[in-house]
Each structure stands twice: as C-alpha cells, then as structure tokens.
Amino acid sequence: GVYSPPEPGPLNGVFDYLSTLPMYESPEVFGLHPNADINLQLAESNSMKQSILDVIGGGGGGGGSSDEVVDNLAQELLGKLPALIDKRYHHPSIFELTKAGIVASLTTVLVQEIDRFNILMKRIKSTLLELRRAIAGEVILSFELEKMYNDFVFLRVPALWSKAGYPSLKPLGSWYDDFILRVAFLQKWLLEGRPPSYWISGFFFPQGFMTGVLQTHSRRFIIPIDEITYATHVTEWDSPDMVKEGADIGVYIHGMYVEGARWDRGTKTVAESHKGELYDSLPVVWLECLEKVKKQADETLYAAPLYKISTRAGVLSTTGLSTNHIMNLELPSGDHHPNHWIMRGAALLSMLNN
C-alpha cells in the first residue's frame, strides 16, 4: 500500500519519505475501502445542498407558479394514495386460532403494522387536503402547513408525515413510492396469507416482527423465548419470487443491502466491494430459530449489524429497542478475520437513500 513505515536511516530520509505521501489521507489509512471516499464526498455534497436549501428557505403561499406546482403535486399524491387496509377482508388462515386457542404471533404483528400504516395514511390524506385548501385560500396557512408547502417545493418528506412515519432518508418521490409498496405488501399478506418470504424493509417496526417469529417458535415447541436465537443462512435466491414456500423453522426474509462490503455469490462469503459499487443486494436469508445451547460458536462469522437507514444511529425507544438497529446477522467472513469487516464498517441496510 501507499502507507508503510519508512526505511531505517537518517532523520532527513524520514522527512523525504513523508513528503512523498499524499496531501489528503485516503480511506486506506483508516482500514476502509476506497469506496468510503465516494461516500464521504456524497455526504458532504448532500450536507452542502441541504444547507443551501435551509438558507433559501421558502415563502409558503402566494408564490404564483410555486402554488400551482405544489397543488398539482398534492393532487397527484392524493390520486396515488392507497385506501385504508380493511382487516375485515382477510385470508381464512390469518385469524385462525392456535392449539392454545390464541391468535398466531405473526397475525398480531400484521394487525399492529396495519394499524400503524392506516394512521399514517389518514395523516397523509388529511394534510394533503388541508394544504390544497390553504393554497386555494379557503383556510389559513398554518406554520406546519407552510413547512409542508416548503418541503414540497424542495421535494422533501414533510415533517408532518415523518412524525407519524418510520425512519427514512429518501426524497419525497421515492419515499412515496416505497410507502405504497409497503402498504401493498401488508395488503397482500392479509388477503393471501403468509408470504413465503417477508420483506424486512416493509415493516414499520421490524424488531416486533423478529420477536413475533421467536414467539411463534417458542409456542410451537414449548421453549422459553429467551432461550431461542437465530442462525443466519444466506440462500442462493436473489429474488423473493424464487421462494416457493415458507420455511418450516424460522422465516425467509429479503430486501437487505450490504454497505462497506459485498456478498460473494461464488464463495458464499463476505468479500471486498467492487470499486465504485457502494452497495450490494443480499440474497434471500433464512433465519433459522434454534435453542441458544445448540448454537455453536464460530469465530469465522461476522456479526453484521442490520440497520433501517444508513445513518447507523438511533435512540432507545419506549420499548427499549433502538429506533434504527434491527439485529445482527452472522455472515461467513471469507478470507478475512471478522475484525477486518469491523474496520471496513461493513453493515446491512434495509433501505437505501434513493
């Protein structure tokens, strides 16, 4: 590499060696992949762009052409807004009682997710209608609506929605498309029964889903839930459409991306990223439920943290769980020790920023 100790010799030789080093440190100095420099530049440019937008601000209402643009956008989003999910219409298996006479744990997860998304859809619809009325001059443009107006001008997700929503760094257009896909995922689950593979990115609260899977296994085999854990198996299925039936033990999940590394489909291990490729999709993963005492320790596995968004930062919620970190997935570390991937900052993400 570029950085190595200077050859033994006089002090002037050390100075000469130091003068040959690059003016700016490369990611290699910190044990990172060269792609980290691209990520840094993207982050800096996005930060600068956001600062410029904050300085520009906005003047919600009375903007002439901007009023028309925002009103048209609100009308378009209203037209795309899905209907509320009606739990009265469901697949017969959804509310079947278990042998213990209770509703299945994953059904409880589904119901809670539907309730959360219905609340968000109501918020979206009411604020869009109110914004259009304010633009038309029928009601006063409140402070919150003015902020929403300005967010629409710069194609940002309104704070009114984020407060009732889930963590996301996507701009308004891709956020809305992703939101529609999440609702469709839950609607299909409700109407057609449990899917063969679960879209982990589609959950409002994925930690609740993971707990629901453990609880299902606990009730089925009469094992205390705190004595059960997961074993990670990355399959060869690149698309969830290739999964024809659900796992008998545990679940299949999909929708994850690798950052700071890639998944080598040949060796079935974590490997160095290709230059210029910041993310790599992870194939469908089988999360096998098993008793902790039966799980063998393996120092060749890298415990890759799975985050909802790329900031990799979160706070503890009222449930005691992180608002961002979901869980760790143990992946074969390949030719490198797991510590290498820690230095690389390798992690899994449930969604990208675009």
N, C-alpha and C positions, 0 to 999 in steps of 0.2 A: 504493500500500500504506500500511499504518499507519506504517511506519518510513521516514523520509526526513530529509535534513538540515534543520535549522531555517532559517527565513528570515534573511537578514543583518539585524543590528540590535544593540541594546544587550544586555549580559550578562543583564539581568533578563528579556529576551524569551526567551533560551535556557532559563532556569530555568522560565519559564512553559510553554514547549513541552515540556520534559522531564516536567513534572507531568501532562501530558495523556496520556503514554504508559501502556500497560497495566502493572499491578503485576508480572505474570509474562510473561516473553518467550514469544512464540508461535513455532512452528516456522519461520515466515517469516523470522525473523531469521537463521537458520542455513541458509537456502536450501532448507528442507524443505517438504513438502506438509502442509497442516493435519491430514491423517490421521496424521502422525507423533505428534501429541499423544495420539491414541487408543492408538497402540502403546505410548507411554510409560506411560500410565495402566494399560494391561493388564499391562505388565511389572512395574510397581510393585505392583499388586494381587496378581499371581501370586507375587511375591517375599515379600510380607507373608503370604500364605496359607501358603507353604512354611515360613516362619519359625515361624508358629503351630504347624504340624504337627510341626516339629522339636522345639519346646518341649514339646508334648503327649507326643511320643514314643509309646510303646506298651508293653504288657506281654504279649508273646507267650506264649500258652498259659495255660490256667486262666482264660480270660476268659468262660466260660459262653457267652452268646449270641454273642460275637465268635468263639469257636471254631467254632460252628455256621455262622456266616456265611463264615468263611474256608474251612472244609472244603467247604461247598456250592460256593463259587467254584472251589476247586481241582478238585472233581469235574466241574463244568461245563466248565472249560478242558480237562481231560483228555478229555472227550467230544468236544470240537471239534478236538482235536489231529490234524492230518493224519498219514497213515502216511509212513514214510520213503520218499523217492523212490528207486525201484529202476532203476538205469541199464541193467539187462539188458533192460528193455522200452522200446524206443525206435523212432522212425520210421526207415525204411531210409536216409534221406538224412543222418541225424545223424552217423554214423561212416563215411561214405563218404570214401575217400582222395582227395586232390587229385592232379593230374597229376604232382606231385613225389613222390607216394607217402606223404604225411603227412596227419594229421588236420587238418581246417579249423580256423583260429584261433578262430572263434566257438564251435566244438564244445568246444575246450579251455576257453574262458570258461564255457560252460554246465556242464561237468563240475566245474570248480572252484566255481562257485556252488552246485551241488547238494551237493557235499561240505560246504560251509560251513553250508548250511541243515540238512543231516542232523545235523551236530554240534550245532547249536542245538536241533533237535527232540529229540535224545537228552537234552540238558541240561534242557529244559523238562519232559519226561516223568519223568525220574529225580527231579528236585527236587519236582515236584508229588506224586509217590507218597511220597517221604520226608516231605514236610510233612504229608500226611494221616496217615501212621503216627505222626508226632510228636504230632499233635493227639489221636490215639487212645491215646496213652501207650505205644505199642509200642517207640519208640526215644526217646533223649534229644533234646530240642530244642536243637540246637547254636546257636552265635552267629549263623551265617549263615542258618540256618532261622528264627531269631527275627526277624532283619531282614526276611526274606521274608514272614513272618507279618504284621509291621507294615506292610510295603508293600502287602499285600493288603487290610489294614484301610482304608488310605487310597487304594486303587486306583492304586498306582504300579507301574511295571515293576520287578520285583526286580533288585537288583544282580547276582545270580547269573546272570540272563539277559542283562543288559546287557553283562557282561564277555565273553560268548560271542557277542554280537549285533552290531548295527550302530547308528550314531548315530540317535537319535530322541528327540523331546520330547513324544511323545504319552502320554496317560494309559493305564492298563493295558487298558481295554476296547477303545479304538480301535487301540492298538498290536497287540493280539492279532488283531483283525480284519484289520489291514494285513498282519501276518505271514502269515496264512492265504492272503491274496490273492497275496503274493509266492511262496509255495510253489506255488500253483495256476498262476501264470504260468510258472514253470520246468517244472512237470509237463506243461503243455500244449505248451510248446516241445519237450520231449523226445519226446512221443508223436506230435505232429502236424507236426513240422518247424519250420523258422524262421518266426517270425511276420512279417506284412507290416510291422508297426511294433513297436518294442521299448519296453516300459515302463521308462524310465530310473530311476524310483523303486523298481523292484522288485529292483534289484541290491544284493547285499551290498557289492560293490566296483565301482562304475560306472566308475571310471578304468580298470580292467582291461578292461572291455567296450570303452571308447573306443579303447584300444590295440589290442584284437583287431580292430576294424574297420579301423584303419590298416594293420595287418599283413596282413589279407585283401587289401586294395587293393595293398599292396606286392608280395605274392607273385603276384597276378594279372597285374600289368603290369610286373613286374621293375623296381621302383623302390625305392631305399633308403628305409626307413621314416622316417628323419629328414629326408627331403626332401618329405614329404607333410604336408598340413594339411587343415583343414576349412573349407568355406564354408557359412554358415547360410542356409537358405531356409525361412521360415515359410509353411506351406501354408494353404489355406482350410478344411482338415478339422478341425473342432472335436472330433471323436471318432475314436479309432483304428479303430472299426468301419467308418469310411468309406474306409479304406485297403484296397484290394482285393488289391494285390500289392506285394511289397517293391521297394525302389529297386535299380536295376541298378548304380549307382555310389553307394557310401556306404550310409546307412541312414536309415529314418524312426524318430524317437523321439517319445514323448509322456509326459505326466504331470508337466509343469512348471507352476509358478505364478510370476506377476510380482508382486514386492513393491516399493512405492515408485513405481509407475507402472502402466500397463495397456497391453494390446495393442489398438490401434485397428484393428478388422477392416475398416473402410471405407478408410482411407488405407494400411493395412498398415505402420504405423509405431508406435513407442513414443509414448505420449501420457500426459497428466496423469491421475492416478487420479480416479475419481468420489468425491465427498465421502462418507465413511463406508464405502467399499469398500476394505478393506485389501489384498486380493489379487485377482488376475485370472488365470484359466486361460489358458495359452498353447496355441494350436492345435498340431497335429502339425508337427514340424520335420523337414525333410530336411537331413541333414548330408552334404554332398557332399564326397567326397575328391578332392583335386587337388594337383598339384605346387605347392610354395611359389613357384617362379619364375613360375608362371602366374597367381598370385593378385594382383589389382590392389589397391593401397592405396586406401582410401576413407575420407576424414575425416568423412563423414556417418554412419558406422556407430558405434554404441555397443557397446563390448565388455562385455556384461552378464555378470557372474560368476554361475556356476551353483553353488549350494551344496546339500548334502544336507539340512541343517537351518537354521533361521532364526537361530541364534546367530552365524552367519557367522564363526566362529572355529574353528580346528583346529590340530593339530600335525603335524609331519612324521612319517610312519610309517617303518617299516624299509625300505619301497620307495622312499623319497624323495619320496613324494607326500603331499599334505595329507589329513588324515582327514575333512575337510569340503568343501573346494573341489574341484569336479569339473573344470570347464573354463570358458572364456569363450565366449559365443555372440554373434556380431556381429549387431546388430539395427539397422534404419534408425531414426535418431533423430528423424525428423519435423521439426516446426517449430523444434526447439531444437538447439543445439550439443550434442554428446555430453557436454561438461563439465557441462551442466545436469543430466543424469541422474546424473552422479557426485555432484553436490551433493545431489540428491534421495535418494541412497542406493539407487537402483533396482538390483534384483538378481533373479535367478531362484532358485526353491527347488524341490527335487524332492519335498518333502512339507511339509504344514502341521502345526501343533502340536496339532490336534484330530482 
